[in-house]
Amino acid sequence: MSVQPSRTAEAGRTGDAKPSPVDAGHPPDAAARVPQGLPTQAPSALVEARALSKIFDVSPPWLTRVIERRPRQLLRAVDGVSFTICRGETLALVGESGCGKSTVARLLVGLHAPSAGSVFFNGEPLGAASRSQQVARRQRIQMIFQDPYASLNPRWTVREIVAEPLRAAVRSGRPGVLSGTAAINRKVEDLLAQVGLSAADGAKYPHQFSGGQRQRISIARALASEPEFLVCDEPTSALDVSVQAQVLNLMKDLQTRQSLTYLFISHNLAVVHHVSDRIGVMYLGRLVELAPKRALFREPRHPYTRMLIDSIPDLAADGRIRTPVAGEVPNPLAAPPGCTFHPRCPLASERCRRERPVLKPPANAEEVLVACHAIEEKRG
């Protein structure tokens, strides 16, 4: 369950090596059991997003629009994204900055309300419930943010930070939670020990810790309410190379011991290769490919996925033809018609410019899902 920094974090940060697409001797990916597109909730699925969309109104103030005669501007950050996550697995979302990964994460934990679509947790829609039921459900879903210092209250001690979810559970009347200062303090000490910190660290403040230690505090806080599902929004991107490996090891160990389910968001494909079971590739708010990890790294199908993987430096791949990184991400306020990737795609045709490709339901549990006309027509 351990990882060497040279194979994960260093590969992603320094570009010294590309992770091996297939690790011999590993068991088959459990993630392939329930791919995106199933018409009904599979028995082992814990989380399901159905046609999830989010539109932000980024228009100038009303008076400015009236004076300058400008229309409203709507940003479609997430556009019809669907997937399922099985119990105990890790689904990773990758893509360039601005593709909608973090917005999907915030939709799943309830920080944003979806403009369309639904989120199901354990077979039940998160939005269709009373306030008390929603609070109880959301305590089983927690999030680890990208910047641990920004997500921790600088005026609170570590003990207060980690204990706050426990006190919130008591206030909400959740049955079976600890009550009383002594019991909560013992629980906090246990949580700190689980993430590799000491009980004495509970009296300190966030600024007294390193970046990796602050992220451990964030993980301890997330585990305080005994969640089943953790949304990890680039939890290692702000950390040093060696610290990245330590945090990844910790997260994988906790997943094994506590049967946690992860949605892992990252732009570092080396990290994704280590932690994920399945990988979803996003581009301008849409899911363009969804596949088991080994299948995606061994044979990426969508041209955008190929471009992402080919961007990883690999000293052992001398002479191999690579797809160069071409063009810039289009303005999301004026996304291209049809396939939004067609201005940068070497396989684009007239159909790509006018017709939007969609992810079709899979024929079997291990099928790779690709939204690409060129792949469908066997042109690539």
C-alpha positions as CSV (number, residue, x, y, z in Angstrom):
1,M,0.0,0.0,0.0
2,S,3.1,2.3,0.1
3,V,4.3,4.5,-2.6
4,Q,7.7,5.8,-3.4
5,P,8.0,9.5,-4.1
6,S,10.0,8.8,-7.2
7,R,7.1,7.0,-8.8
8,T,4.2,9.3,-7.9
9,A,4.9,12.7,-6.7
10,E,8.2,13.2,-8.4
11,A,6.9,12.0,-11.7
12,G,4.1,14.5,-11.5
13,R,6.1,17.5,-10.3
14,T,9.6,17.1,-11.8
15,G,8.6,15.1,-14.9
16,D,11.5,12.6,-14.4
17,A,9.4,9.6,-15.2
18,K,6.0,8.5,-16.4
19,P,4.1,6.0,-14.3
20,S,3.9,2.5,-15.6
21,P,0.5,2.0,-17.4
22,V,0.1,-1.5,-16.1
23,D,1.5,-3.0,-12.9
24,A,1.9,-6.7,-13.3
25,G,0.5,-8.9,-10.6
26,H,-2.2,-6.4,-9.5
27,P,-5.8,-7.6,-9.2
28,P,-8.3,-6.4,-11.8
29,D,-9.8,-3.0,-11.2
30,A,-12.8,-3.2,-9.0
31,A,-13.7,0.2,-10.4
32,A,-14.9,-1.2,-13.6
33,R,-18.0,-2.8,-11.9
34,V,-20.3,0.2,-12.4
35,P,-19.3,2.6,-15.1
36,Q,-21.1,5.8,-16.1
37,G,-24.3,5.5,-18.0
38,L,-26.1,2.8,-16.2
39,P,-29.9,3.5,-16.4
40,T,-30.5,2.5,-12.8
41,Q,-28.5,2.6,-9.6
42,A,-26.3,-0.5,-9.3
43,P,-26.5,-2.4,-5.9
44,S,-22.8,-1.6,-5.0
45,A,-23.0,2.1,-6.1
46,L,-22.7,4.6,-3.2
47,V,-22.8,7.8,-5.2
48,E,-24.4,8.6,-8.5
49,A,-24.5,11.8,-10.5
50,R,-27.3,11.9,-13.2
51,A,-27.1,14.5,-15.9
52,L,-25.5,17.0,-13.5
53,S,-25.3,20.6,-14.7
54,K,-24.3,23.9,-13.2
55,I,-24.8,27.3,-14.8
56,F,-23.4,30.5,-13.2
57,D,-24.7,33.9,-14.1
58,V,-21.5,36.0,-14.6
59,S,-23.3,39.0,-16.2
60,P,-22.3,42.5,-15.4
61,P,-24.6,44.5,-13.0
62,W,-28.1,45.2,-14.3
63,L,-27.5,48.9,-14.8
64,T,-24.3,48.3,-16.7
65,R,-26.1,45.9,-19.1
66,V,-28.9,48.4,-19.6
67,I,-26.6,51.3,-20.4
68,E,-24.3,49.3,-22.6
69,R,-27.1,47.2,-24.1
70,R,-25.2,44.0,-23.2
71,P,-27.0,40.6,-22.8
72,R,-26.7,38.4,-19.8
73,Q,-23.7,36.1,-19.7
74,L,-24.1,32.5,-18.5
75,L,-21.3,30.2,-17.8
76,R,-22.0,26.5,-18.1
77,A,-19.4,25.1,-15.8
78,V,-20.8,21.5,-15.7
79,D,-22.8,20.2,-18.6
80,G,-24.7,16.9,-18.2
81,V,-22.1,14.9,-16.3
82,S,-23.2,11.4,-15.2
83,F,-21.2,8.8,-13.3
84,T,-21.4,6.3,-10.5
85,I,-18.9,5.5,-7.7
86,C,-18.9,2.1,-6.1
87,R,-18.4,1.5,-2.4
88,G,-14.7,1.4,-1.5
89,E,-13.4,2.6,-4.9
90,T,-11.7,5.8,-6.1
91,L,-13.0,7.6,-9.1
92,A,-10.6,10.3,-10.3
93,L,-11.5,13.3,-12.4
94,V,-8.7,14.9,-14.5
95,G,-8.5,17.7,-17.0
96,E,-7.1,21.1,-17.6
97,S,-7.8,24.0,-15.3
98,G,-11.3,25.3,-15.8
99,C,-12.8,22.1,-17.1
100,G,-15.3,21.9,-14.2
101,K,-13.7,19.3,-11.9
102,S,-14.0,21.4,-8.7
103,T,-17.5,22.4,-9.5
104,V,-18.5,18.8,-9.7
105,A,-16.9,18.2,-6.3
106,R,-18.9,21.1,-4.8
107,L,-22.1,19.9,-6.4
108,L,-21.6,16.4,-4.8
109,V,-21.1,17.8,-1.3
110,G,-23.9,20.4,-1.5
111,L,-21.8,23.6,-1.6
112,H,-23.5,24.4,-5.0
113,A,-27.0,23.5,-5.9
114,P,-27.3,21.9,-9.4
115,S,-29.0,23.8,-12.1
116,A,-30.2,20.5,-13.5
117,G,-29.7,16.8,-12.8
118,S,-29.5,15.0,-9.4
119,V,-27.1,13.5,-7.0
120,F,-27.9,10.2,-5.3
121,F,-26.2,9.0,-2.2
122,N,-26.9,5.4,-1.2
123,G,-29.8,5.3,-3.6
124,E,-31.5,8.4,-2.2
125,P,-31.6,11.9,-3.8
126,L,-29.7,14.4,-1.7
127,G,-32.1,17.3,-2.6
128,A,-35.4,15.5,-2.0
129,A,-35.4,15.4,1.8
130,S,-36.2,17.5,4.9
131,R,-33.5,19.7,6.3
132,S,-32.7,17.4,9.2
133,Q,-32.4,14.4,6.8
134,Q,-30.2,16.4,4.5
135,V,-27.9,17.4,7.4
136,A,-27.7,13.8,8.5
137,R,-26.8,12.6,5.0
138,R,-24.3,15.3,4.4
139,Q,-22.4,14.4,7.5
140,R,-21.6,11.1,5.8
141,I,-20.1,13.1,2.9
142,Q,-17.0,15.2,3.6
143,M,-14.5,17.2,1.5
144,I,-10.8,17.8,1.7
145,F,-9.8,21.1,0.0
146,Q,-6.8,22.0,-2.1
147,D,-5.3,24.6,0.3
148,P,-5.3,23.3,3.8
149,Y,-4.3,26.7,5.3
150,A,-7.2,28.5,3.7
151,S,-9.7,25.8,4.8
152,L,-8.6,25.9,8.5
153,N,-9.7,28.6,10.9
154,P,-6.5,30.4,12.0
155,R,-8.1,31.5,15.3
156,W,-9.0,28.0,16.4
157,T,-6.7,25.4,17.9
158,V,-6.4,22.1,16.1
159,R,-8.5,20.5,18.9
160,E,-11.3,22.9,18.2
161,I,-11.1,22.5,14.4
162,V,-11.3,18.7,14.6
163,A,-13.9,18.7,17.2
164,E,-16.3,21.0,15.4
165,P,-17.9,18.3,13.2
166,L,-18.5,16.3,16.3
167,R,-20.2,19.2,18.0
168,A,-22.2,19.9,14.9
169,A,-23.4,16.3,14.9
170,V,-24.5,16.6,18.5
171,R,-26.4,19.9,17.7
172,S,-28.2,18.2,14.8
173,G,-29.3,15.4,17.0
174,R,-27.5,12.6,15.1
175,P,-27.9,9.4,17.1
176,G,-24.8,7.6,18.3
177,V,-22.4,10.5,18.3
178,L,-20.2,11.4,21.2
179,S,-21.3,14.0,23.7
180,G,-19.4,15.7,26.5
181,T,-16.1,17.5,26.5
182,A,-14.0,14.6,27.7
183,A,-15.4,12.1,25.2
184,I,-15.0,14.6,22.3
185,N,-11.4,15.3,23.4
186,R,-10.5,11.6,23.4
187,K,-12.1,11.2,20.0
188,V,-10.0,14.1,18.7
189,E,-6.8,12.6,20.1
190,D,-7.7,9.3,18.3
191,L,-8.3,11.1,15.1
192,L,-5.0,13.0,15.3
193,A,-3.2,9.7,16.0
194,Q,-4.8,8.2,12.9
195,V,-3.3,10.8,10.7
196,G,0.1,10.7,12.3
197,L,-0.1,13.6,14.7
198,S,0.2,13.6,18.5
199,A,-2.3,14.6,21.1
200,A,-0.1,17.5,22.1
201,D,-0.7,19.0,18.6
202,G,-4.3,19.6,19.5
203,A,-3.3,22.7,21.5
204,K,-1.5,24.3,18.6
205,Y,-2.7,26.6,15.8
206,P,-2.7,25.9,12.0
207,H,0.2,28.4,11.4
208,Q,2.5,26.3,13.6
209,F,2.4,23.4,11.2
210,S,3.9,22.6,7.8
211,G,1.8,22.2,4.7
212,G,1.7,18.4,4.9
213,Q,0.8,18.5,8.6
214,R,-2.0,21.0,7.9
215,Q,-3.4,18.7,5.3
216,R,-3.3,15.9,7.8
217,I,-5.4,18.1,10.1
218,S,-7.9,18.6,7.3
219,I,-8.1,14.8,6.8
220,A,-8.7,14.3,10.6
221,R,-11.5,16.9,10.5
222,A,-13.1,15.2,7.5
223,L,-13.0,11.8,9.3
224,A,-14.5,13.2,12.5
225,S,-18.1,12.7,11.5
226,E,-17.3,9.1,10.4
227,P,-18.1,9.7,6.7
228,E,-18.5,7.1,4.0
229,F,-17.6,9.3,1.1
230,L,-14.7,11.8,0.8
231,V,-14.4,14.3,-2.0
232,C,-10.7,15.2,-2.4
233,D,-10.2,18.4,-4.4
234,E,-6.5,18.3,-5.4
235,P,-5.4,17.5,-1.8
236,T,-1.7,17.2,-2.7
237,S,-1.1,19.9,-5.3
238,A,0.1,22.5,-2.8
239,L,2.5,20.1,-1.1
240,D,6.2,19.3,-1.6
241,V,7.1,16.1,-3.5
242,S,8.0,13.9,-0.5
243,V,5.0,15.2,1.5
244,Q,2.7,14.3,-1.4
245,A,3.7,10.6,-1.2
246,Q,3.2,10.6,2.6
247,V,-0.3,12.1,2.3
248,L,-1.3,9.7,-0.5
249,N,-0.1,6.7,1.6
250,L,-2.1,8.0,4.5
251,M,-5.3,8.4,2.4
252,K,-4.9,4.9,0.8
253,D,-4.4,3.3,4.3
254,L,-7.4,5.1,5.7
255,Q,-9.5,3.9,2.7
256,T,-8.5,0.3,3.4
257,R,-9.1,0.5,7.1
258,Q,-12.3,2.4,7.1
259,S,-13.8,1.3,3.7
260,L,-13.9,4.8,2.4
261,T,-15.1,5.9,-1.0
262,Y,-13.2,8.7,-2.8
263,L,-13.8,11.1,-5.6
264,F,-10.2,12.3,-6.3
265,I,-9.7,15.4,-8.3
266,S,-6.2,16.2,-9.7
267,H,-4.3,17.5,-12.7
268,N,-1.3,15.3,-11.8
269,L,-1.7,12.1,-13.8
270,A,1.1,10.4,-11.9
271,V,-0.8,10.9,-8.7
272,V,-4.1,9.8,-10.3
273,H,-2.4,6.6,-11.6
274,H,-1.5,5.7,-8.1
275,V,-4.7,6.3,-6.2
276,S,-7.5,5.7,-8.7
277,D,-9.6,2.7,-9.8
278,R,-11.4,4.5,-12.6
279,I,-10.6,7.8,-14.3
280,G,-13.0,10.3,-15.8
281,V,-11.6,12.9,-18.3
282,M,-13.4,16.3,-18.4
283,Y,-13.2,19.0,-21.0
284,L,-15.1,22.3,-20.8
285,G,-17.7,20.9,-18.3
286,R,-18.3,17.6,-20.1
287,L,-17.1,14.1,-19.5
288,V,-15.3,12.9,-22.6
289,E,-13.9,9.6,-21.5
290,L,-14.5,7.2,-18.6
291,A,-12.4,4.1,-18.2
292,P,-10.7,1.8,-15.7
293,K,-7.3,3.1,-14.8
294,R,-5.2,0.5,-16.5
295,A,-7.2,0.6,-19.7
296,L,-7.0,4.4,-19.9
297,F,-3.2,4.5,-19.4
298,R,-2.6,1.5,-21.6
299,E,-4.7,2.7,-24.5
300,P,-6.2,6.2,-24.2
301,R,-8.9,6.6,-26.9
302,H,-10.2,10.2,-26.9
303,P,-7.8,12.6,-28.6
304,Y,-7.9,14.9,-25.5
305,T,-6.9,12.0,-23.2
306,R,-4.1,11.0,-25.5
307,M,-2.8,14.6,-25.4
308,L,-2.9,14.7,-21.6
309,I,-1.0,11.4,-21.3
310,D,1.5,12.3,-24.0
311,S,2.3,15.5,-22.1
312,I,3.9,13.4,-19.3
313,P,7.7,13.4,-20.0
314,D,9.0,9.8,-20.5
315,L,12.7,9.2,-21.0
316,A,12.0,5.6,-22.0
317,A,9.7,6.4,-24.9
318,D,12.4,7.6,-27.4
319,G,11.0,7.6,-30.9
320,R,7.4,7.1,-30.0
321,I,5.0,9.4,-31.9
322,R,3.3,11.8,-29.4
323,T,0.3,14.0,-29.9
324,P,1.6,17.6,-29.3
325,V,-0.4,19.9,-27.0
326,A,-2.2,22.1,-29.5
327,G,-4.1,25.3,-29.1
328,E,-5.7,26.9,-26.1
329,V,-8.8,26.1,-24.1
330,P,-11.7,28.0,-25.7
331,N,-13.6,30.7,-23.8
332,P,-16.2,28.8,-21.8
333,L,-18.6,31.8,-22.2
334,A,-18.5,31.1,-26.0
335,A,-17.9,27.4,-26.2
336,P,-17.5,26.0,-29.8
337,P,-20.6,24.2,-31.2
338,G,-20.7,20.5,-31.6
339,C,-17.7,18.8,-29.9
340,T,-16.1,21.5,-27.9
341,F,-12.6,19.9,-28.5
342,H,-12.8,20.1,-32.3
343,P,-10.7,23.4,-32.6
344,R,-7.8,21.5,-31.0
345,C,-8.4,18.0,-32.3
346,P,-6.3,16.5,-35.2
347,L,-9.2,14.1,-36.0
348,A,-12.0,16.7,-36.3
349,S,-14.4,16.5,-39.2
350,E,-17.4,18.5,-40.3
351,R,-19.7,16.3,-38.1
352,C,-17.5,17.2,-35.0
353,R,-18.1,20.9,-35.7
354,R,-21.9,20.6,-35.8
355,E,-22.9,17.6,-33.7
356,R,-22.2,17.1,-30.0
357,P,-20.9,13.6,-29.2
358,V,-22.4,11.9,-26.1
359,L,-21.3,9.0,-23.8
360,K,-23.5,6.1,-24.7
361,P,-24.6,3.4,-22.1
362,P,-22.0,0.6,-21.9
363,A,-22.6,-2.8,-23.3
364,N,-20.7,-4.4,-20.4
365,A,-19.2,-3.5,-17.1
366,E,-15.6,-3.1,-18.4
367,E,-16.3,-1.1,-21.5
368,V,-14.4,2.1,-22.0
369,L,-16.8,5.0,-22.6
370,V,-15.7,7.7,-25.1
371,A,-17.6,10.7,-26.4
372,C,-15.9,11.1,-29.8
373,H,-17.2,10.9,-33.4
374,A,-13.8,10.0,-34.7
375,I,-13.5,7.0,-32.4
376,E,-17.1,5.9,-33.2
377,E,-16.3,6.1,-36.9
378,K,-12.9,4.4,-36.4
379,R,-11.0,7.4,-37.8
380,G,-8.6,7.5,-34.9
